Amino acid sequence: MRRVCVAWYKRGVKKIKERGAYVIQHLCGDSKHILGKQPELGVHAVSIGQETPVADARRIVGDKVALCGNVSPTVTLLKKSPQDIMEEAKKCIEDAGLRRKRHLLT
C-alpha cells in the first residue's frame, strides 16, 4: 500500500513542479514518526503542526527540505500578547536554525 501511495504522491508532486509551482505538504498533529520520509516525496517544504517542535523536525529532515511552522495558531495567536507572539516566533527561528535559510515562519 505504502509503495503505491508514495508512487502516486511523487507523480502528483512532479506534475505540480512542472507547472512552476512550489509544493508544501502540511502534516497535522505530532508528525515526528513520518517526517523522515517526507523529503523522498520531492516536496519543497513540509509544514508542521503546532504539536511538532521545530527543533525536532529540523533534526529529522536536516537540510533536505524547508520547514514551515510553528507559532501556535490556537493558543499563541488567539490568546497571548504581542510580546508572547514575538518570543515564540523568535524561538521558532532559533530552533529552525536560521543559518540554514530553509524555514518559513508560520
N, C-alpha and C positions, 0 to 999 in steps of 0.2 A: 504493500500500500504506500509506504513512505517513498519508495523509489518512483512510483508512478506520479504521486503528488509533486515531488521535487522536480521531476522532469517537466511537468506541465507548468509549474510555477516559473522555472527558469525560462521556459519558452515565452511565457507572458512578459516577463521582465525584459527579455531580449527585444521583443516587439515594441514595447514601450520605449526602450532606449533608442531603437532605430528611428523613432519619430522625433528624437531630440529631447525627450523629457527625462527628468530625474525620477528615480524610484526610491520612495521612502516607505519602508514597511513598519507598521505600528504593531507592537506586541503589548497586549493588555496584561495587567497583573504582574506577578513576580515571574519573570521570564528567564531567569538565570539558567534554568535547565535546558533551554533551547537556543540561547543566544549564540553559542559557539558554532551552530550550524548555519546561521544567517548569512555570513559572508559568501558561502558557496552558492547562494541563490543569485548572486550578481547584483543585489540592490546597492544603491549609492549610500544609503543611510538606514539605520534602524532607530525608530522612535520607541523609547521605553516608557512604561507606565511608572507612576509615582511609587509603586511598590518595589521597583528595582533600583537599588542605589547606583548612581552614576559610576562611582569608583569600581564597583563590582563588574558592571557592564563593560567598562573600558578594559579592565584586566582580562575579561573573557574574549572580547573581539579584537583587542590590540588596535593596530592601525589599519586593519583591513577594510573597515567601513566607518563612515561618520556616525556619530550618535546624536540623537535628538532627545532632549529632556533636561530637566526633570524637576522643575518647580511645580509643587503640588497645586493643581487647579482647584481641588475640592477642599483643601484646608488653607494653604498659604494665601492664594489669590482671593479667596472669598472671605476669609475670617481674620487675616492678620494685617498688621500695619504696613505701610510702605517701607519702613525700616526693616521689618522682618522679611519682606519680599526681597529687598536688596541683599540682605545677609544670605538668604537661601540661594539666590541667584549666584552670588559670589562663590559660595561653597560648591555649587554645581560646576562652575567654570574651573575652579581649582581641582575638583575631583576628576574632571574630564581630561585634565592635562592640556591646558591651553596651548602649550608649545606645539602640540600635535596639529592644531588648527583643523581639527576634524570633529567639531561639535557645534550643534545648533541648540542654543538655549531656548527651551520652550516651557 
